[in-house]
Amino acid sequence: MDTSVTTYLQKNREAHLQELNDFLRLQSISSISEHKEDIRETANWLEKAFIRAGIENVEVIETAKHPVVYADWLGAGKDAKTILVYGHYDVQPVDPLHLWETEPFEPTVREGKLYAEVQRTIRVRRLCT
């Protein structure tokens, strides 16, 4: 890996982990109407995260149900390859709660690994790709 990338990641590790933990705490359960505001909050969080990352064109697009978050960065040059990253930010209901070892939306480190609501992990991986 490029030394400058490694140095950057090491230097900013704690800030990145805090941002990841903040994302994991968002309860964007789309199938439960009581979480409609959580969906909105998560869309807004993603919009701000993309802007912080330097993405120039970021938009929250309203739909009949839940907002879509769109972002693009076209600064790599006209001969650069295009990469498409797709993901969804909603999660499944967490019931039954008694089956969880820890609170599903409270990130927890166990044996050196970060755990939170299982379905969110997939979204985070896509977000960081």
N, CA, C and O atoms as a DFTB+ gen file, in Angstrom:
516 C
 N C O
     1  1       0.847      -1.175       0.000
     2  2       0.000       0.000       0.000
     3  2       0.891       1.235       0.000
     4  3       1.961       1.231       0.609
     5  1       0.464       2.264      -0.664
     6  2       1.162       3.541      -0.709
     7  2       1.404       4.026       0.720
     8  3       0.489       4.023       1.543
     9  1       2.633       4.440       1.010
    10  2       2.992       4.890       2.352
    11  2       2.145       6.064       2.798
    12  3       1.761       6.135       3.965
    13  1       1.843       6.992       1.891
    14  2       1.038       8.147       2.277
    15  2      -0.379       7.723       2.666
    16  3      -0.977       8.316       3.564
    17  1      -0.915       6.708       2.002
    18  2      -2.245       6.200       2.350
    19  2      -2.184       5.538       3.725
    20  3      -3.042       5.780       4.574
    21  1      -1.176       4.709       3.941
    22  2      -1.014       4.032       5.228
    23  2      -0.866       5.052       6.351
    24  3      -1.504       4.923       7.396
    25  1      -0.033       6.059       6.143
    26  2       0.170       7.102       7.143
    27  2      -1.131       7.827       7.445
    28  3      -1.460       8.069       8.606
    29  1      -1.871       8.174       6.393
    30  2      -3.153       8.856       6.576
    31  2      -4.112       8.004       7.400
    32  3      -4.734       8.496       8.342
    33  1      -4.231       6.722       7.044
    34  2      -5.154       5.838       7.752
    35  2      -4.751       5.671       9.216
    36  3      -5.610       5.679      10.098
    37  1      -3.469       5.522       9.478
    38  2      -3.005       5.388      10.857
    39  2      -3.257       6.667      11.649
    40  3      -3.697       6.617      12.798
    41  1      -2.981       7.792      11.038
    42  2      -3.145       9.086      11.702
    43  2      -4.614       9.384      12.005
    44  3      -4.922      10.001      13.024
    45  1      -5.509       8.956      11.140
    46  2      -6.931       9.292      11.268
    47  2      -7.799       8.122      11.723
    48  3      -9.025       8.185      11.627
    49  1      -7.175       7.060      12.215
    50  2      -7.903       5.850      12.593
    51  2      -9.031       6.128      13.575
    52  3     -10.162       5.695      13.354
    53  1      -8.740       6.840      14.652
    54  2      -9.745       7.081      15.692
    55  2     -10.911       7.912      15.156
    56  3     -12.064       7.640      15.490
    57  1     -10.631       8.905      14.343
    58  2     -11.704       9.724      13.759
    59  2     -12.579       8.883      12.835
    60  3     -13.802       9.027      12.833
    61  1     -11.958       8.009      12.055
    62  2     -12.718       7.143      11.149
    63  2     -13.568       6.139      11.930
    64  3     -14.710       5.870      11.558
    65  1     -13.016       5.591      13.002
    66  2     -13.784       4.668      13.842
    67  2     -14.967       5.378      14.502
    68  3     -16.053       4.810      14.614
    69  1     -14.754       6.614      14.934
    70  2     -15.847       7.374      15.540
    71  2     -16.951       7.622      14.514
    72  3     -18.135       7.496      14.825
    73  1     -16.557       7.974      13.296
    74  2     -17.545       8.195      12.234
    75  2     -18.307       6.899      11.929
    76  3     -19.525       6.923      11.753
    77  1     -17.601       5.788      11.867
    78  2     -18.241       4.497      11.639
    79  2     -19.210       4.166      12.770
    80  3     -20.325       3.712      12.514
    81  1     -18.802       4.387      14.011
    82  2     -19.681       4.130      15.151
    83  2     -20.929       5.009      15.100
    84  3     -22.029       4.545      15.400
    85  1     -20.762       6.266      14.724
    86  2     -21.917       7.160      14.592
    87  2     -22.900       6.612      13.553
    88  3     -24.113       6.647      13.762
    89  1     -22.376       6.110      12.445
    90  2     -23.214       5.541      11.389
    91  2     -23.939       4.290      11.877
    92  3     -25.124       4.102      11.601
    93  1     -23.223       3.442      12.598
    94  2     -23.811       2.195      13.078
    95  2     -24.935       2.420      14.090
    96  3     -25.802       1.561      14.252
    97  1     -24.927       3.555      14.763
    98  2     -25.962       3.851      15.761
    99  2     -27.288       4.285      15.140
   100  3     -28.310       4.298      15.826
   101  1     -27.289       4.635      13.879
   102  2     -28.505       5.121      13.226
   103  2     -29.484       3.970      12.998
   104  3     -29.129       2.961      12.389
   105  1     -30.699       4.120      13.481
   106  2     -31.693       3.040      13.463
   107  2     -32.617       3.168      12.247
   108  3     -33.817       3.400      12.398
   109  1     -32.071       3.019      11.079
   110  2     -32.815       3.220       9.828
   111  2     -33.574       1.958       9.404
   112  3     -33.271       1.342       8.382
   113  1     -34.554       1.597      10.209
   114  2     -35.374       0.405       9.936
   115  2     -36.526       0.848       9.037
   116  3     -37.506       1.418       9.517
   117  1     -36.413       0.592       7.756
   118  2     -37.375       1.130       6.792
   119  2     -38.742       0.465       6.834
   120  3     -39.727       1.065       6.405
   121  1     -38.822      -0.741       7.334
   122  2     -40.097      -1.471       7.318
   123  2     -40.997      -1.135       8.507
   124  3     -42.117      -1.639       8.594
   125  1     -40.523      -0.297       9.414
   126  2     -41.317       0.099      10.579
   127  2     -41.546       1.607      10.501
   128  3     -40.598       2.391      10.552
   129  1     -42.812       2.002      10.377
   130  2     -43.131       3.419      10.141
   131  2     -42.636       4.336      11.254
   132  3     -42.366       5.511      11.002
   133  1     -42.513       3.832      12.469
   134  2     -42.012       4.661      13.569
   135  2     -40.566       5.103      13.341
   136  3     -40.084       6.004      14.026
   137  1     -39.882       4.492      12.402
   138  2     -38.480       4.835      12.131
   139  2     -38.326       5.717      10.894
   140  3     -37.224       5.853      10.363
   141  1     -39.423       6.316      10.435
   142  2     -39.363       7.171       9.246
   143  2     -38.361       8.324       9.438
   144  3     -37.598       8.645       8.526
   145  1     -38.369       8.931      10.608
   146  2     -37.424      10.025      10.877
   147  2     -35.986       9.513      10.968
   148  3     -35.047      10.231      10.625
   149  1     -35.815       8.275      11.429
   150  2     -34.473       7.680      11.466
   151  2     -33.941       7.472      10.058
   152  3     -32.747       7.644       9.810
   153  1     -34.827       7.102       9.131
   154  2     -34.428       6.965       7.728
   155  2     -33.952       8.318       7.205
   156  3     -32.904       8.413       6.567
   157  1     -34.727       9.353       7.480
   158  2     -34.365      10.717       7.050
   159  2     -33.034      11.130       7.671
   160  3     -32.170      11.674       6.982
   161  1     -32.865      10.878       8.961
   162  2     -31.622      11.224       9.649
   163  2     -30.420      10.506       9.016
   164  3     -29.352      11.097       8.860
   165  1     -30.600       9.252       8.660
   166  2     -29.522       8.480       8.050
   167  2     -29.181       9.015       6.662
   168  3     -28.006       9.112       6.309
   169  1     -30.192       9.363       5.877
   170  2     -29.943       9.962       4.557
   171  2     -29.171      11.266       4.717
   172  3     -28.225      11.520       3.971
   173  1     -29.561      12.088       5.671
   174  2     -28.852      13.352       5.911
   175  2     -27.434      13.111       6.411
   176  3     -26.512      13.839       6.043
   177  1     -27.254      12.082       7.256
   178  2     -25.918      11.742       7.752
   179  2     -25.015      11.359       6.586
   180  3     -23.872      11.808       6.504
   181  1     -25.535      10.522       5.678
   182  2     -24.753      10.106       4.513
   183  2     -24.403      11.294       3.624
   184  3     -23.281      11.397       3.128
   185  1     -25.359      12.179       3.426
   186  2     -25.094      13.379       2.626
   187  2     -23.914      14.155       3.213
   188  3     -23.000      14.543       2.486
   189  1     -23.934      14.378       4.513
   190  2     -22.845      15.113       5.170
   191  2     -21.531      14.340       5.104
   192  3     -20.472      14.942       4.929
   193  1     -21.583      13.023       5.240
   194  2     -20.367      12.203       5.177
   195  2     -19.726      12.288       3.792
   196  3     -18.506      12.398       3.681
   197  1     -20.539      12.237       2.743
   198  2     -20.005      12.371       1.390
   199  2     -19.369      13.749       1.190
   200  3     -18.304      13.859       0.583
   201  1     -20.008      14.781       1.690
   202  2     -19.464      16.135       1.569
   203  2     -18.142      16.237       2.328
   204  3     -17.178      16.807       1.816
   205  1     -18.089      15.684       3.553
   206  2     -16.830      15.695       4.327
   207  2     -15.718      14.960       3.580
   208  3     -14.546      15.316       3.698
   209  1     -16.090      13.935       2.813
   210  2     -15.106      13.140       2.067
   211  2     -14.636      13.847       0.797
   212  3     -13.749      13.353       0.100
   213  1     -15.223      14.987       0.501
   214  2     -14.781      15.740      -0.666
   215  2     -15.569      15.467      -1.933
   216  3     -15.163      15.892      -3.014
   217  1     -16.676      14.772      -1.821
   218  2     -17.518      14.529      -2.985
   219  2     -18.181      15.853      -3.355
   220  3     -18.773      16.523      -2.508
   221  1     -18.073      16.218      -4.624
   222  2     -18.531      17.540      -5.056
   223  2     -20.027      17.612      -5.312
   224  3     -20.632      18.659      -5.084
   225  1     -20.635      16.546      -5.773
   226  2     -22.041      16.562      -6.130
   227  2     -22.776      15.551      -5.255
   228  3     -22.667      14.344      -5.469
   229  1     -23.518      16.041      -4.281
   230  2     -24.238      15.181      -3.346
   231  2     -25.684      15.669      -3.281
   232  3     -25.941      16.871      -3.206
   233  1     -26.616      14.731      -3.308
   234  2     -28.014      15.115      -3.307
   235  2     -28.855      14.059      -2.594
   236  3     -28.671      12.858      -2.794
   237  1     -29.770      14.523      -1.771
   238  2     -30.784      13.648      -1.190
   239  2     -32.021      13.829      -2.058
   240  3     -32.561      14.931      -2.159
   241  1     -32.463      12.753      -2.677
   242  2     -33.563      12.800      -3.631
   243  2     -34.799      12.176      -2.997
   244  3     -34.771      11.027      -2.557
   245  1     -35.866      12.934      -2.957
   246  2     -37.112      12.435      -2.385
   247  2     -37.755      11.414      -3.323
   248  3     -37.701      11.559      -4.544
   249  1     -38.355      10.394      -2.746
   250  2     -39.129       9.403      -3.496
   251  2     -40.475       9.259      -2.798
   252  3     -40.724       9.906      -1.781
   253  1     -41.331       8.421      -3.339
   254  2     -42.637       8.200      -2.728
   255  2     -42.520       7.580      -1.336
   256  3     -43.419       7.733      -0.509
   257  1     -41.419       6.885      -1.077
   258  2     -41.278       6.212       0.207
   259  2     -40.115       6.784       1.023
   260  3     -40.339       7.554       1.958
   261  1     -38.896       6.422       0.684
   262  2     -37.732       6.873       1.442
   263  2     -36.768       7.608       0.509
   264  3     -36.717       7.320      -0.687
   265  1     -36.004       8.555       1.055
   266  2     -35.089       9.302       0.196
   267  2     -33.932       8.448      -0.312
   268  3     -33.499       7.499       0.341
   269  1     -33.453       8.811      -1.483
   270  2     -32.271       8.205      -2.092
   271  2     -31.127       9.195      -1.915
   272  3     -31.322      10.403      -2.057
   273  1     -29.948       8.696      -1.610
   274  2     -28.773       9.552      -1.513
   275  2     -27.917       9.281      -2.735
   276  3     -27.500       8.148      -2.978
   277  1     -27.659      10.337      -3.505
   278  2     -26.842      10.234      -4.718
   279  2     -25.601      11.093      -4.521
   280  3     -25.675      12.205      -3.998
   281  1     -24.457      10.559      -4.948
   282  2     -23.213      11.325      -4.881
   283  2     -22.312      10.904      -6.029
   284  3     -22.236       9.726      -6.377
   285  1     -21.629      11.888      -6.614
   286  2     -20.624      11.547      -7.621
   287  2     -19.435      12.492      -7.521
   288  3     -19.555      13.631      -7.071
   289  1     -18.303      11.992      -7.946
   290  2     -17.075      12.783      -8.027
   291  2     -16.474      12.488      -9.392
   292  3     -16.132      11.346      -9.702
   293  1     -16.351      13.515     -10.191
   294  2     -15.896      13.342     -11.566
   295  2     -14.531      13.992     -11.788
   296  3     -14.212      14.410     -12.901
   297  1     -13.737      14.074     -10.739
   298  2     -12.471      14.777     -10.808
   299  2     -11.254      13.944     -11.159
   300  3     -10.134      14.445     -11.064
   301  1     -11.424      12.707     -11.555
   302  2     -10.272      11.846     -11.833
   303  2      -9.708      12.060     -13.235
   304  3      -8.614      11.586     -13.542
   305  1     -10.433      12.757     -14.070
   306  2      -9.958      12.986     -15.438
   307  2     -10.792      12.219     -16.443
   308  3     -11.396      11.194     -16.128
   309  1     -10.811      12.742     -17.667
   310  2     -11.699      12.156     -18.682
   311  2     -11.291      10.756     -19.115
   312  3     -12.128      10.009     -19.622
   313  1     -10.041      10.381     -18.932
   314  2      -9.591       9.045     -19.325
   315  2      -9.672       8.017     -18.197
   316  3      -9.353       6.844     -18.395
   317  1     -10.094       8.457     -17.027
   318  2     -10.171       7.556     -15.866
   319  2     -11.362       6.619     -15.990
   320  3     -12.377       6.950     -16.602
   321  1     -11.217       5.465     -15.407
   322  2     -12.302       4.487     -15.368
   323  2     -13.413       4.998     -14.447
   324  3     -13.165       5.799     -13.545
   325  1     -14.616       4.533     -14.681
   326  2     -15.755       4.867     -13.831
   327  2     -16.004       3.724     -12.868
   328  3     -16.003       2.554     -13.252
   329  1     -16.215       4.075     -11.629
   330  2     -16.533       3.092     -10.598
   331  2     -17.900       3.445     -10.036
   332  3     -18.157       4.597      -9.686
   333  1     -18.766       2.463      -9.953
   334  2     -20.092       2.655      -9.378
   335  2     -20.157       1.894      -8.061
   336  3     -19.868       0.699      -8.003
   337  1     -20.537       2.596      -7.019
   338  2     -20.731       1.973      -5.711
   339  2     -22.203       2.108      -5.373
   340  3     -22.743       3.215      -5.365
   341  1     -22.848       0.999      -5.098
   342  2     -24.273       0.999      -4.774
   343  2     -24.477       0.338      -3.422
   344  3     -23.852      -0.675      -3.109
   345  1     -25.334       0.908      -2.651
   346  2     -25.670       0.292      -1.379
   347  2     -26.998       0.836      -0.891
   348  3     -27.527       1.796      -1.452
   349  1     -27.526       0.237       0.133
   350  2     -28.722       0.797       0.754
   351  2     -28.459       0.978       2.226
   352  3     -27.707       0.219       2.836
   353  1     -29.079       1.982       2.789
   354  2     -28.756       2.365       4.157
   355  2     -29.818       1.952       5.165
   356  3     -29.699       2.255       6.352
   357  1     -30.851       1.265       4.706
   358  2     -31.850       0.798       5.655
   359  2     -31.461      -0.579       6.185
   360  3     -30.677      -1.303       5.572
   361  1     -32.022      -0.914       7.323
   362  2     -31.700      -2.188       7.973
   363  2     -32.977      -2.938       8.313
   364  3     -34.075      -2.388       8.237
   365  1     -32.821      -4.183       8.683
   366  2     -33.943      -5.033       9.058
   367  2     -34.313      -4.799      10.532
   368  3     -33.471      -4.360      11.315
   369  1     -35.551      -5.086      10.908
   370  2     -35.920      -4.999      12.328
   371  2     -35.027      -5.911      13.175
   372  3     -34.530      -6.931      12.698
   373  1     -34.839      -5.533      14.413
   374  2     -33.882      -6.251      15.273
   375  2     -34.547      -7.263      16.200
   376  3     -33.856      -7.944      16.957
   377  1     -35.853      -7.373      16.157
   378  2     -36.551      -8.338      17.005
   379  2     -36.245      -9.759      16.573
   380  3     -36.114     -10.018      15.377
   381  1     -36.132     -10.659      17.485
   382  2     -36.305     -10.546      18.928
   383  2     -35.014     -10.064      19.616
   384  3     -33.939     -10.633      19.425
   385  1     -35.152      -9.023      20.402
   386  2     -34.001      -8.393      21.056
   387  2     -33.258      -9.324      22.012
   388  3     -32.051      -9.174      22.196
   389  1     -33.950     -10.274      22.616
   390  2     -33.294     -11.145      23.606
   391  2     -32.227     -12.048      22.980
   392  3     -31.434     -12.649      23.705
   393  1     -32.194     -12.153      21.660
   394  2     -31.189     -12.988      21.000
   395  2     -29.855     -12.257      20.774
   396  3     -28.859     -12.876      20.400
   397  1     -29.846     -10.962      20.999
   398  2     -28.619     -10.185      20.787
   399  2     -27.719     -10.269      22.015
   400  3     -28.199     -10.252      23.148
   401  1     -26.404     -10.361      21.781
   402  2     -25.450     -10.345      22.894
   403  2     -25.313      -8.950      23.471
   404  3     -25.098      -8.788      24.672
   405  1     -25.439      -7.933      22.612
   406  2     -25.352      -6.531      23.030
   407  2     -26.464      -5.768      22.325
   408  3     -27.158      -6.321      21.472
   409  1     -26.630      -4.515      22.677
   410  2     -27.636      -3.684      22.011
   411  2     -27.309      -3.613      20.516
   412  3     -26.168      -3.330      20.149
   413  1     -28.297      -3.867      19.647
   414  2     -28.020      -3.965      18.208
   415  2     -27.501      -2.686      17.560
   416  3     -26.780      -2.759      16.564
   417  1     -27.845      -1.528      18.091
   418  2     -27.386      -0.277      17.483
   419  2     -26.326       0.417      18.322
   420  3     -26.072       1.609      18.144
   421  1     -25.715      -0.311      19.222
   422  2     -24.610       0.231      20.008
   423  2     -23.358      -0.564      19.655
   424  3     -23.194      -1.697      20.106
   425  1     -22.468       0.030      18.846
   426  2     -21.245      -0.683      18.453
   427  2     -20.462      -1.162      19.677
   428  3     -20.298      -0.436      20.659
   429  1     -19.991      -2.384      19.589
   430  2     -19.274      -3.012      20.686
   431  2     -18.060      -3.740      20.133
   432  3     -18.156      -4.423      19.113
   433  1     -16.930      -3.602      20.789
   434  2     -15.730      -4.329      20.386
   435  2     -15.634      -5.582      21.242
   436  3     -15.629      -5.517      22.471
   437  1     -15.557      -6.731      20.561
   438  2     -15.365      -8.019      21.221
   439  2     -14.266      -8.753      20.480
   440  3     -14.326      -8.919      19.262
   441  1     -13.262      -9.190      21.226
   442  2     -12.141      -9.931      20.648
   443  2     -11.520      -9.185      19.463
   444  3     -11.148      -9.792      18.458
   445  1     -11.416      -7.870      19.596
   446  2     -10.763      -7.055      18.576
   447  2     -11.603      -6.762      17.344
   448  3     -11.103      -6.183      16.380
   449  1     -12.883      -7.155      17.363
   450  2     -13.768      -6.919      16.220
   451  2     -14.929      -6.029      16.646
   452  3     -15.417      -6.115      17.773
   453  1     -15.357      -5.178      15.728
   454  2     -16.452      -4.260      15.990
   455  2     -17.770      -4.906      15.572
   456  3     -17.911      -5.364      14.438
   457  1     -18.734      -4.942      16.494
   458  2     -20.045      -5.531      16.223
   459  2     -21.134      -4.483      16.398
   460  3     -21.055      -3.626      17.278
   461  1     -22.145      -4.563      15.550
   462  2     -23.370      -3.776      15.679
   463  2     -24.436      -4.502      14.879
   464  3     -24.244      -5.659      14.506
   465  1     -25.537      -3.855      14.612
   466  2     -26.647      -4.485      13.890
   467  2     -26.114      -5.160      12.634
   468  3     -25.521      -4.502      11.780
   469  1     -26.321      -6.464      12.517
   470  2     -25.674      -7.308      11.508
   471  2     -25.837      -6.789      10.089
   472  3     -24.854      -6.710       9.352
   473  1     -27.028      -6.439       9.693
   474  2     -27.245      -5.994       8.320
   475  2     -26.499      -4.709       7.997
   476  3     -26.138      -4.488       6.841
   477  1     -26.259      -3.863       8.983
   478  2     -25.543      -2.608       8.752
   479  2     -24.124      -2.878       8.264
   480  3     -23.588      -2.117       7.458
   481  1     -23.522      -3.942       8.741
   482  2     -22.155      -4.261       8.360
   483  2     -21.999      -4.319       6.848
   484  3     -21.002      -3.843       6.305
   485  1     -22.966      -4.891       6.177
   486  2     -22.914      -4.979       4.716
   487  2     -22.914      -3.583       4.107
   488  3     -22.162      -3.318       3.169
   489  1     -23.741      -2.695       4.624
   490  2     -23.822      -1.340       4.096
   491  2     -22.512      -0.587       4.310
   492  3     -22.043       0.129       3.426
   493  1     -21.934      -0.759       5.490
   494  2     -20.683      -0.066       5.774
   495  2     -19.592      -0.530       4.823
   496  3     -18.817       0.286       4.326
   497  1     -19.524      -1.811       4.567
   498  2     -18.529      -2.312       3.636
   499  2     -18.716      -1.654       2.273
   500  3     -17.745      -1.250       1.633
   501  1     -19.941      -1.551       1.842
   502  2     -20.215      -0.913       0.553
   503  2     -19.870       0.569       0.609
   504  3     -19.356       1.119      -0.364
   505  1     -20.141       1.212       1.712
   506  2     -19.837       2.622       1.854
   507  2     -18.336       2.866       1.758
   508  3     -17.903       3.877       1.205
   509  1     -17.556       1.957       2.287
   510  2     -16.107       2.152       2.336
   511  2     -15.378       1.593       1.140
   512  3     -14.162       1.756       1.048
   513  1     -16.058       0.942       0.220
   514  2     -15.400       0.335      -0.927
   515  2     -14.801       1.385      -1.830
   516  3     -14.203       1.051      -2.853
